[in-house]
Amino acid sequence: MFSELVRNNRTRRIYNRSEVSQSLLKELIEDCRFSASTVNRQEIRYILVNDDQMCRSIFRITNLPTTHKVDEENRPGAFVIMVTKRDMNLPDSFLYYNLGIATANLTLSASSRGYSCVTLLSTNMEKLAALVSLDPDYKAVSVIAVGKSEQAVQTTDIEGGDTSYYKDKGVHTVPKLTADSLIIGKI
Ligand SMILES: Cc1cc2nc3c(=O)[nH]c(=O)nc-3n(C[C@H](O)[C@H](O)[C@H](O)COP(=O)(O)O)c2cc1C
């Protein structure tokens, strides 16, 4: 049921040490490849990382250990790096629209298979490209962590005000605006 899947597709940042296989990562791309894209150009390419040492290095340049104080032992089991050709000649607004659709499909696919994700767009993409020795014709444009997580998360409905996430009795809580407060017109 789509409504249940989308409600359960929550960002998680604390992972257990379960392996994330290359075959699982490929299944995510098998779903992701059906994403809509500007004039069907399909400009996004994927680098699938589950090598433990590389995951440790990538984890260290994300904001998980700094902003979110995630211990290294709770690092994700894999990362999916999204890249595009430097000379693809597509405005950023189109690229990021396409990336959003691909990200939603990839994380929904992971969620449906019992995995969790966090999109880590604040990561320094140049450092990331250097870490994985990315072909200079490409640039890294996003990175998504994938792993098994037991982190409890919940949403709470709000009508407005502060949308910042917070801890409620230790549980990561994400306020979500109600449909009534999101709909500002009916014609
Ligand atoms: C485009 C985008 C970039 C994000 N970048 C980061 C990030 O750099 N670090 C992080 O911890 N979370 C990041 N997030 C996760 C958001 O904080 C998260 O989606 C938000 O708190 C709502 O939680 P939810 O995904 O469970 O609805 C990002 C999410 C999106 C959609």
The ligand as an SDF file (V2000), in Angstrom:
LIG
                    3D

 31 33  0  0  0  0  0  0  0  0999 V2000
   17.5400   17.2590   -0.4180 C   0  0  0  0  0  0  0  0  0  0  0  0
   17.7670   16.7380    0.9890 C   0  0  0  0  0  0  0  0  0  0  0  0
   18.9930   16.9350    1.5910 C   0  0  0  0  0  0  0  0  0  0  0  0
   19.2380   16.4440    2.8820 C   0  0  0  0  0  0  0  0  0  0  0  0
   20.4830   16.5840    3.4270 N   0  0  0  0  0  0  0  0  0  0  0  0
   20.7150   16.0890    4.6550 C   0  0  0  0  0  0  0  0  0  0  0  0
   22.0240   16.1590    5.2200 C   0  0  0  0  0  0  0  0  0  0  0  0
   22.9690   16.6670    4.6170 O   0  0  0  0  0  0  0  0  0  0  0  0
   22.2210   15.6120    6.4370 N   0  0  0  0  0  0  0  0  0  0  0  0
   21.2130   15.0000    7.1380 C   0  0  0  0  0  0  0  0  0  0  0  0
   21.4540   14.5140    8.2410 O   0  0  0  0  0  0  0  0  0  0  0  0
   19.9560   14.9120    6.6340 N   0  0  0  0  0  0  0  0  0  0  0  0
   19.7000   15.4410    5.4120 C   0  0  0  0  0  0  0  0  0  0  0  0
   18.4410   15.3200    4.8630 N   0  0  0  0  0  0  0  0  0  0  0  0
   17.3750   14.6380    5.6190 C   0  0  0  0  0  0  0  0  0  0  0  0
   16.3190   15.6320    6.1540 C   0  0  0  0  0  0  0  0  0  0  0  0
   16.8300   16.2580    7.3230 O   0  0  0  0  0  0  0  0  0  0  0  0
   15.0340   14.8540    6.4680 C   0  0  0  0  0  0  0  0  0  0  0  0
   14.4500   14.4670    5.2380 O   0  0  0  0  0  0  0  0  0  0  0  0
   14.0270   15.7060    7.2510 C   0  0  0  0  0  0  0  0  0  0  0  0
   14.4860   15.9230    8.5530 O   0  0  0  0  0  0  0  0  0  0  0  0
   12.6460   15.0840    7.3210 C   0  0  0  0  0  0  0  0  0  0  0  0
   12.7070   13.7750    7.8400 O   0  0  0  0  0  0  0  0  0  0  0  0
   12.0400   12.5940    7.0150 P   0  0  0  0  0  0  0  0  0  0  0  0
   12.9450   12.3220    5.8330 O   0  0  0  0  0  0  0  0  0  0  0  0
   11.9630   11.4390    7.9540 O   0  0  0  0  0  0  0  0  0  0  0  0
   10.6960   13.0820    6.5490 O   0  0  0  0  0  0  0  0  0  0  0  0
   18.1880   15.7880    3.5890 C   0  0  0  0  0  0  0  0  0  0  0  0
   16.9490   15.6060    2.9600 C   0  0  0  0  0  0  0  0  0  0  0  0
   16.7430   16.0570    1.6800 C   0  0  0  0  0  0  0  0  0  0  0  0
   15.3990   15.8110    1.0090 C   0  0  0  0  0  0  0  0  0  0  0  0
  1  2  1  0
  2  3  1  0
  2 30  2  0
  3  4  2  0
  4  5  1  0
  4 28  1  0
  5  6  2  0
  6  7  1  0
  6 13  1  0
  7  8  2  0
  7  9  1  0
  9 10  1  0
 10 11  2  0
 10 12  1  0
 12 13  2  0
 13 14  1  0
 14 15  1  0
 14 28  1  0
 15 16  1  0
 16 17  1  0
 16 18  1  0
 18 19  1  0
 18 20  1  0
 20 21  1  0
 20 22  1  0
 22 23  1  0
 23 24  1  0
 24 25  2  0
 24 26  1  0
 24 27  1  0
 28 29  2  0
 29 30  1  0
 30 31  1  0
M  END
$$$$
